[in-house]
Amino acid sequence: MTVQTPAATSASGQQPPPPTQPQTTTSNKNYKGFVAGVFSGIAKLSVGHPFDTIKVRLQTTNANRFSGPLQCLTQTLRNEGLFGLYKGATPPLVGWMFMDSVMLGSLSVYRRLLRDHVFSPHPPPGHPPPPLPAHGHGLAGILAGATVSFVAAPVEHIKARLQIQYAARKSDRLYSGPLDCLAKIWRHHGIRGVYHGLQATLLFRSFFFFWWGSYDLFSRWMRQHTSLSAPVINFWAGGLSAQVFWVMSYPSDVVKQRIMTDPLGGGLNDGVRRFPRWKDAAKAVYRESGAMGYWRGFLPCFLRAFPANAMALVAFEAAMRALPE
């Protein structure tokens, strides 16, 4: 069976893009999409999380600790072993199951609403509405990104705090794991503490406009000018559009990570809060490292974008074909 609707979220970051045209949703497809999304999440985590750990560590420390991604990688392996690269992996693995479902459902709804009520409200009688233009897909991406941010923000918040724990022994860390981190933040700061960084997450995911818009452009061009099969087109368009997204959004992700790893203070006793507002974190990045500070950690992120998203799509499609009707 040909896969029609791959699940999508974000990494960053973010899940593999769905096809250009929204498909009819049935209860059976909902079941298959949810289960297949688990395999997509596992593939993306396995390929992409080590890159993400290096990225977050470079984003949230000054140049005195790590001179670049290679030194960060070697020090992490030397001091913490291979599992050090997978710190904080549990929250995104669990969270992507929910994010896939939210993103896929909301993206399909927003595409249909934009097509039927904004771009093609009155198609000629007897003719189907024309396909949604690339910027329509981009607008649907913004709306879906905002929707899934309410699931992604706490997941990414917990993940980021776990990733910057450098102690090799659990007894020396503030948080022993994701549930311990969540419980401590909730106990001392409540729901606002859990959702610390939500505004930065909403801003970051507004750049989904470039992801979904470029995915449509890449897919359309490949269908018209190549003889590649649909899965191969999805693979290449998904990987390339993910890289477009990160080029456009990366500075906002740096600021988001600074906010999410900023001490919360209070009873948590993890330090003094430095960034009460988004612009405070943005100014701190520039003050410490200049304009290039907004691109610190970009290389592992960029290298991760293509294989992680492309392989997640391959895993999703394979699972969709294998699951029974």
Residue pairs with C-beta under 8 A, 6 or more apart in sequence:
1 320
1 321
1 325
2 230
2 321
3 231
3 316
3 317
3 320
3 321
4 19
4 23
4 29
5 18
5 19
5 22
5 23
5 25
5 29
5 33
5 104
5 108
6 15
6 16
6 17
6 18
6 19
6 40
6 104
6 234
6 238
6 313
6 316
6 317
6 320
7 15
7 16
7 18
7 33
7 36
7 37
7 40
7 100
7 101
7 103
7 104
7 316
8 14
8 15
8 16
8 17
8 18
8 100
8 103
8 104
8 107
8 144
9 15
9 96
9 99
9 100
9 102
9 103
9 148
9 152
10 99
10 103
10 145
10 148
10 152
10 205
10 208
11 48
11 52
11 92
12 52
12 156
12 246
12 253
12 301
13 52
13 156
14 205
14 208
14 211
14 242
14 245
14 309
15 37
15 40
15 41
15 44
15 96
15 99
15 100
15 103
15 309
15 312
16 40
16 44
16 234
16 238
16 242
16 309
16 310
16 312
16 313
16 316
17 211
17 212
17 215
17 234
17 237
17 238
17 241
17 242
17 309
17 313
18 104
18 107
18 108
19 219
19 234
20 131
20 132
20 137
20 215
20 216
20 219
20 220
21 131
21 132
22 107
22 108
22 111
22 112
22 115
23 29
23 108
25 105
25 108
28 325
32 319
32 320
32 323
33 100
33 101
33 104
33 320
34 97
34 100
34 101
35 319
35 323
36 315
36 316
36 317
36 319
36 320
36 323
37 96
37 97
37 100
37 101
37 104
37 316
38 97
38 319
39 315
39 316
39 318
39 319
40 96
40 100
40 312
40 313
40 315
40 316
40 319
41 92
41 93
41 96
41 97
41 100
41 312
42 93
42 315
43 308
43 311
43 312
43 314
43 315
43 316
44 96
44 308
44 309
44 311
44 312
44 315
45 89
45 92
45 93
45 96
47 304
47 307
47 308
47 311
47 312
48 304
48 307
48 308
48 309
49 85
49 86
49 88
49 89
49 92
50 85
50 86
51 300
51 301
51 303
51 304
51 308
52 163
52 300
52 301
52 304
53 76
53 84
53 85
53 86
53 87
53 88
53 163
54 69
54 72
54 73
54 76
54 85
54 297
54 300
55 297
55 298
55 300
55 301
55 304
56 160
56 163
56 164
56 257
56 261
56 297
57 66
57 72
57 76
57 163
57 164
57 297
58 66
58 68
58 69
58 72
58 296
58 297
58 300
59 253
59 254
59 257
59 258
59 296
59 297
60 160
60 164
60 257
60 258
60 261
61 164
62 288
62 289
63 289
63 296
66 72
66 75
68 299
69 297
69 299
69 300
73 85
76 84
76 85
77 84
77 85
79 166
79 168
80 87
80 166
80 168
81 168
84 168
87 162
87 163
87 165
88 158
88 159
88 160
88 161
88 162
88 163
88 178
89 159
90 177
90 178
91 155
91 156
91 158
91 159
91 162
91 178
92 155
92 156
92 159
94 155
95 151
95 152
95 155
98 151
99 148
99 151
99 152
99 155
102 147
102 148
102 151
103 144
103 147
103 148
106 143
106 144
106 147
106 148
107 140
107 141
107 144
107 212
110 139
110 140
110 143
110 144
111 132
111 136
111 137
111 140
114 132
114 136
114 139
114 140
115 129
115 131
115 132
115 136
116 129
118 136
119 129
119 130
119 132
119 133
119 136
120 129
120 130
123 129
123 130
132 140
132 216
133 216
134 213
134 214
134 216
134 217
134 220
135 209
135 213
137 212
137 213
137 215
137 216
138 208
138 209
138 210
138 212
138 213
139 209
140 212
141 208
141 209
141 211
141 212
141 213
142 205
142 206
142 208
142 209
144 208
144 212
145 202
145 205
145 206
145 207
145 208
146 202
146 205
146 206
148 205
149 198
149 201
149 202
149 205
150 198
152 201
152 205
153 195
153 197
153 198
153 201
154 182
154 194
154 195
156 197
156 201
156 256
156 260
157 185
157 194
157 195
157 196
157 197
157 260
158 178
158 181
158 182
158 185
159 178
160 257
160 260
160 261
161 175
161 181
161 260
161 261
162 175
162 177
162 178
162 181
164 261
165 173
165 174
165 175
167 173
170 176
174 184
174 270
175 181
175 184
182 194
184 268
185 193
185 194
185 196
185 264
185 268
186 193
186 194
187 267
188 264
188 266
188 267
188 268
189 196
189 264
189 266
189 268
193 264
196 259
196 260
196 262
196 264
197 256
197 259
197 260
199 278
200 252
200 255
200 256
200 259
200 260
200 278
200 281
201 256
203 252
203 256
203 278
204 249
204 252
204 253
204 256
207 245
207 248
207 249
207 252
208 245
210 241
210 244
210 245
210 248
210 249
211 241
211 242
211 244
211 245
212 241
214 240
214 241
214 244
214 245
215 237
215 238
215 241
218 236
218 237
218 240
218 241
219 233
219 234
219 237
222 228
222 233
222 236
222 237
223 233
226 233
228 236
231 314
231 317
234 313
234 317
235 310
235 313
235 314
236 310
238 309
238 310
238 313
239 305
239 306
239 307
239 309
239 310
240 306
242 305
242 306
242 308
242 309
242 310
243 302
243 305
243 306
245 305
246 253
246 298
246 301
246 302
246 305
247 302
250 294
250 295
250 298
250 301
251 294
251 295
253 301
254 285
254 293
254 294
254 295
254 296
254 297
255 278
255 281
255 282
255 285
255 294
258 275
258 281
258 284
258 285
259 275
259 278
259 281
262 273
262 274
262 275
262 281
263 270
263 271
263 272
263 273
263 274
264 270
264 273
265 271
265 272
265 273
274 280
274 281
274 284
275 281
275 284
285 293
285 294
286 293
286 294
289 296
